[in-house]
């Protein structure tokens, strides 16, 4: 169906090509996986096929021969824009990585899907609506009629991704390109999306190019695979052969650097790590750092009647746990389970409706904002998205050094920034602590990679020598290799500084690697709680077992 020959892509001002002379084929009804880290060239390769790159700053050479529905072949790279309109969206569909930014927030989901049907299939409004609702049923969206009139922000991440898949399928394409369609989704939703794509390929006799950074995930989906690094294909072949007997060290690293759900390890292998890592002692301290007792958090919903009682949404209901010094508690669950709400209550960002948070002989749940400030320097947070949690106008050195300025007059801190020179030295020390060069202090966030930005967030969290750090899905959106480096770093820092973590994640594999104890939440309630190995070897809850079975 598609044959790409000697494809090269060069961006203006760049000396080296972003994609360098690659060739590959996709057969009818075949699933091809394209795997690699961020910057490997996998996404821009597929963008170039539909000419989605800015032609003013991009030079593309080679050919992409596509067999259209009439049995004729065309070179996608030489078609005019008008000719390409008959192929883009109609014969080749595209599912983008982030559905929230790909869907228009001003229009309903149904309208957006129907728009493509009316354009490519010349359907009237009523026909397009009926076809859209049928597509929503096919991609297994609940209550298709309601989804038709819902806006993107009213849907969950998994539901938005299904809308994107429905949109890509709306004109019955022969080839579907899915660009990281499961990144940062819950494991259960991820498995559902993968199973859905497999079903659609089989039912529609469609071809699929599936782009991912996770070779383990692609192994459950694709028949053939390309492994890309710095714009080149370094390994290719039958999926099972490549996965079971990889030849390139880079491919081996992509397989091994993801945490395993089957066993606990102290260290994840990282490409380029030549020094043998120390064996981290598995902390078994019984000294309590923080204790949560019967936490509740509810929100009032709009009343359906003018003078009726407002209904309540119970975000967290009767949640209790203990965090020990130098240890990690993982909070696991799907989106909407209450994980982040628990973390934000510990940080004082939201007030519990009821319950206690006992820390250093104080109940944090009863403190006002001014009183909590005394404890905030001891309890820090690393957010999920490092880019949105760093001020793009400030340099890295100013971002990391900001806590010193805020607490410079606090007599309780031992890191008082009494002089600009001392602040600069402390910033450089923290950059080295998280494995970044000191000259990064003069850079801006957009000049760093995702993994480097997350290290900056960790450095900022360490600035005031905290005892406790809340990590809220802090590796969810990172490549598996970058994720391995960040997880190793967090373990090293815990071992060196005696830190305690509340680690929020939807991935039980990450929990097994990081956690001493694990708390499983569903709809704000505790489903399982105990030592991590007990959770894996003897899950008490059917929901926990479902999460374990969903890991691919």
N, C-alpha and C positions, 0 to 999 in steps of 0.2 A: 504493500500500500504506500509506503514512504521509503525513499532511498536518499540518504544524505551523503554527498560526496565532497570531501576536502573543504569542509566548512571552516572559515576563519572569520573572527570578529575582532575589530580593533576600534577602540574609542579614541577620539581626538585628544591629543596631548599625551597619550600613553605610548611608551616605546614598545612594550611587549603586547602581543595580542591577548585579549581576554579569553578567546577560544582559538586554538591553534591546530588547523588542518585535521579535523576529525571527520570520520565517516561511520555511518551505521544504517541499519535497516529495521523497519517494522512491518511484519507480515499481517495479512488479513486475520482478524480475530485473535491477535497476539497481544500479550502484555509485556512491555519492555520497561524495566526499572532503570532509572538514572540516579546514581548515588554519588555523593561527595559532600565535603564540608561547604560552608558559606564561602563564596568566592572561587569555587571550583569551576564555574561556568555552566552548570547544569540548567539553571533557569534561563539565562540569556540565550542559551542554545535553542530552547523551545520558543522563547519570545521572538527570536529572529525568524523562525519558520513562518510566523504570522505577521512579520514585520511590525512588531509592537515596540521596537527600539527606535529612538529618535534618529531619523536618517540624517539630520544636520550634523550630528556628532559621532555617527557610527559608520564604519566601513565594513561591509559584508562581502565576502567572496566565497565561491564554491557553487554548489547546486543542491536543490532539495526537490526531488522528483516525486510528485504526488499523483496517485491514480484516483481521479475523481469518480463520481457516481456513474458517469457515462462510459466508463472503461477507457477514457482518454487520460493521457499523462500531461502534467503541466509542471513547470519549474516555478515553485512558489517565490523564489528570490528574484525572478525577472518579470512577474506579473505587474500590470499597472494597478493603481489603487482601486479603480472601478472593477477590474477583473477579480481582484482579491476579495472584494465585498461578497462575491457569490460563494466563496470558500470559507472565509473567516466567520465563524459562528454557525454556518449552515452545514458545511461538510467536515469542518474541524472545530470541535468545541474546546473551551478552555475553562478549567476550574482554578481560580487563583488562591493563593495561600491564605490571605486574610479576608474572610467574607465581609467583615464589618466595614472595611475600607473599600471593598469592591462593590458593595451594594449602595445604592443611592438612599440616604436617610430620609429624603423628602417624599419618596414614593412608596406605596405599599409593595410587599413582596410579589403579590399576584400581578400587579400592573407591570412590574419590571420583567417578569418572565413572559407575560403575554406580549410585551412589546416586540421581542425577538420573533415570536410565532407569527405576528401580523406582518412583520417585515419580510421574513424569509419564506413563509408558507402562504402569504396573501390571504390570511383568515380574517373574518369579520370579528367584531368585539365579542359577541356571544360565543362564537366558535373558539376564539382564542382563550376565553375564560374557561370553557369546558375542557379544552386541551391542557390548560395550566393545572386545573384541579386534578385531572387524570395523572399528570406528571407528579404532582405532590403526593398522590396515592402511591405511585410507582417508587418514589424515593422514601416512602414510609414515614411521611410527616403526619403527625397526629392532627385530626380535625382539619382537613384540607380547606374547608370553607372558611374557617377562622384564619388560617394561614394566608388565604387570599387577601384578606383585608388588614393583615398585621404589617406593621412597619419593622424594619430590621432590628431596631433596639428593643423590640418587644419579644424577641426570640432568643433562645440560648445559642451558644457557640455551635453546638452540633446541629441545631435546626437551621441556623443561617448557612452552614456548610451544605446542608441538603438542598436548600433553596438555590445555592450556586450550582450544584450538580444538576438540578432540574432545569435551570437556565441554560446550562451547557448542552443538555440533551434535547432542548425544546425543538430544534430543527432536524432531529434525527441524524446527527453526524456519524460519519464512518470512523472517525478518529477522535478520541478524547484525550486531552493533555491535562493532567492533574498535578499542579505545582504545590508540593508540600500540603496536601489537603487535610492532614491530620495533626499538624504541628500544634502543640500546646492544648490539644483536646484531651479530655479525660480518657483513661484507658478503655472504659466501656464504650464511650462514644467513638473512640478511634477504631475499635474492633468492629463496631456497627457500620461505620463508613467504609472500612476495607471490605467487609462482607457484602455491603451494598454494591460497591464498584465491581466486585467479582460477579455478582448476580446480573448486573446490567450488561456487562461485557458478554456474558453467556446468552442472555435473553435476546439481546439486540445484534449479536454477532459483530460486535464492535471491537476496534483496536484501542489500546490504551497505552499512553506513555505516563508512567508514574514517577514523579520526581520526589526524592527524599534524601535526608542525611542519615537515615537509619537503615542499615543493611539488614538488620534482623527483621524489621517490618516488611521490607521489600521481599524478603525470602518467603513470606506467607502469601504473596500476591503475584509476583512476576514469573514468567517463563524464562526470559533472558534478562541480562543486566549489563549495564555499562558503569564502570567505576571511574569517576573523573577527579582529577587533581590539577590545579592551576591551569585550567583550560585544555587539558589533554586527557585522552582516554588511556588509563594505565592498566586496565584489566577489563575483559569482556568475556561473555560466553553464556552457556546454560546456567540458570540461576542456581540449581542444586550443586553443580560442579564447582562454581565459584565460591559458594557459601561453605561447602564441606571441604574444599581443598584449595583455598586461596593461594596465589603464587606471589603476589606483591605484598611487601611489608605494610604498606598503607591500607590495603584491603583487610589484612589480618587485624590491624589496629581498630578499624571501624567495627569489626565483629566483636572484638574483645573488650572495647572500652565502655560498653554499656553494662550497667550493673546487672547481675544475674538474679533471677527470682528463685533459683534453685539452691543457692548457698550464700553464706556471708563471707566477704573478703575485707581485708584491711586497706587494700589499695587497688585502684583501677589502672591498668596499663595505659601509658600515654606515649604517643609518637614523639621521639626525640629525647626521651628521658633516659639518659645514660647512667646516671648515678643510681645505685641500688637503694630504694627507699627504705627508711627505717621501719621496723615493725612496731606499729603504734599499739600501745598498751590499751586493752579494752577496759575502760574505766568501770569499776563496779562499786563506786561510792554509794553509801546509804545516807549521806548528809543531804537533807532537803534544802533546796534553794527557793523553790516557789511551789505553792499548793493552791489549786483552784477547787472550790467546794460549791457544788450545786449551782453552777452558772446558768442564768436564764437571760435571754435577750429577745424581746418582742417589739414589733413595730405596728403602729395603728394603720390600718388600710382605709381608703375612702369608704364612707358609708353609702350603701345603695339606696337608703331612704333618707329623706330630708332630716327627720328627727330621730332616726334609728341609731342604735349603738354601733360604733365603728368596730368592724371585725379586726382581729389581731393576726399578724403573721409571726409565728414562733420560729425565729432564726436559730436559736440555741435553747435547748431544753434539758435541764438537770445534767450538766456536764461537769464531771469531777476528774482531776488527774493530779499527779505529782511530778515535778521536775527536780532531779537530783544534780548536785554540783558536778560539773565536768562531764555531764551526760547529755544525750539527745533524746527528745521525745518527738516522734513524727506523728502529725495529725493527717490522716488519709481520708479521702472521700471524693465524691464527684462534685461538680459545680453545683452550688446551692446547698451543700451539706452543712455549712456553717463553719468551715475551717478558718477562713480569713476573719470571720466575725470573732472567733475565739482569740486569734492573734491580736486583733485590734483592741479587744477588751483588756488584754494583758498590758498593752502599751498605753492605755489610757486614752486612746483615740476615740473610743465609744464607751459609754457607761453601761455596765450590766443592769438589767432590770431587777435582778435579784442575784444573791450568791456572794461569795467571798473570794478574794485573790490575796493570799497571805504571802508577804515578801519582806524579809528583814524586820519582823515584828510589827508590820503595818498591814492594814487591809487596804490595798490599792483601790478596791471597788468603791470605797467611801470618800476618797480624796477628790478635791476640786482641782482644776487645772494648775493653779498656783502651787498647791501642796504637792502635786504629782511631779512638778519640775525637779524637786530634789532627787527623785528616783529615776528620772528619765535618762540621765547620763549613764546609769547602770544597765538600762534596758534599751537596746537599739534594734533597728529593723533593716533588713535587706529586701527590697521589693522585687516583684516578678519581672517588670520591664525596666532594665537599667537605663534605657534611653530617656523614657518619660520621667524618671525619678532624678535625673541630673539636669541642672539648669543649662540650657544650650548657650547662654550668653556668658557663662563664667568658665574660666580655665580650670583644669583639673586640680591644680594646686590650691586655688581659692575654694573649690568645693570641699576638698578634704580638710583644709585649714579652718573652715567656717566654725566647726564646733569649739575650737580653741578660743575664738573670738567671743562666742556666745557665753562661754563659761569662764572667761578670763578673770572675773571678779569673784568667782565661787571659791571660798576657802577650802571646800572639801575636795577639789580636784588637784591632783599632783601634776597635771599637765598644763599649768597656767601659761598662756601665751603672753609673757611679759615683754617680749620684743619680737619684731618682725623676723629677725634672724633665727630665733628659737622656733617660731612657727614654721619657717621654711625647713629647718632641720627635721622637725617632727614629721612634716609632710613627706620629705624624702625617705625618712625611716619607714613610714607606713607604706609607701610605694614599694620599697624593697621587701617589706614584710609580705606583701601579696604578690610578689614576683613580677613587678613592673619596673622599667627603667626610671630613674629619677627625672630624666628630661621630659617625661610625660606630664610633669607639673605645668609645663607651658603650653600644653595642647588643649583643644576643646573636645567635648564629648563626641561630636560627629567625626572626629579624626581617629577614633578608636573603633575596634571591632566589638561585637556583642560581648564576647568573653572578657575582653579588656575592660569594657565599661562596667561589667558586673564585679570585677576585681576592684575597681575604683569605689563602687558602692560598699564593698566589704571593708576597704581601707577607711572610708568615712565612718562606718559603723564601729570600727576599732579605735577611733581617735581618742575617746575618753576612757579607755580601759574598762569596757563594760564587763559585767559578769554574765550577762544573758543576752542572746540575740535571737530575734524572730526572723526566720527566713521564709518569706511567703512566695511559694512556687518560684524560687530564685534561679532554678535551672530548667524550667519547663520549656522555654522557647529557644534553648541553646542547642547547637549541634552536639551529637553524642560525644565527640572527641573533646570539644570545649567543656561540655558538661562534666566529663571525667576529670579534667584539670581543676575545675571549680570545686567539685566534691572532694577531691584529694586535698586541695588547699584548705577547705573548711575543717577537714579532719586533722590536718597538720596544726592549724591554729588552735583547735580544741586541745590537742595534746600538749602544745607548747604553753598556752595561756590559761588552761583550765576552764575554758568557756563552756557554757551550757547553751543548747539550742532548742528552740521550738521550731521544727522543720515541717512546713506545710507543703504537702505534695498530693498529687492524684496517682502517683506511680509507686506501687508497692515494691518494685525492684529497687528504686532509689531508697525507699524506707528501709529495706533489708540491709543495704550498704551503710546507711548513715546512723540508724537508730538503735538505742538500747531498749527503749520501750515504744510501743505504737498504739495510737488511739484511732479507731475507725469510726467515722461519723456518717450517718445517713439522715437527711432531713432534720439536722440539728440535734439528733439523739445518738447516744453511744451504742454502737453495735458490737464492738470488741475493744478490749483494753488489756495490756499486759506486756511482758517481755516479747521483743520482736520475734525471736525464734519460735516462741509458743504460738504467736499469731500465724506464722507461716506453716508450722508443722501440725498445728491442731486448731484451725479456725473454729470459733464457737458459732459464728453467725453465717447464715446462707448468703448474706450480702458480702461479707468478707471473702467467702469462697468465690462469689461471682467476680469480685475484683481480681482475685488471683487468676481465675480462668481467663480473664480478658487480656492479660499481659501477652503480647505477641513477640 
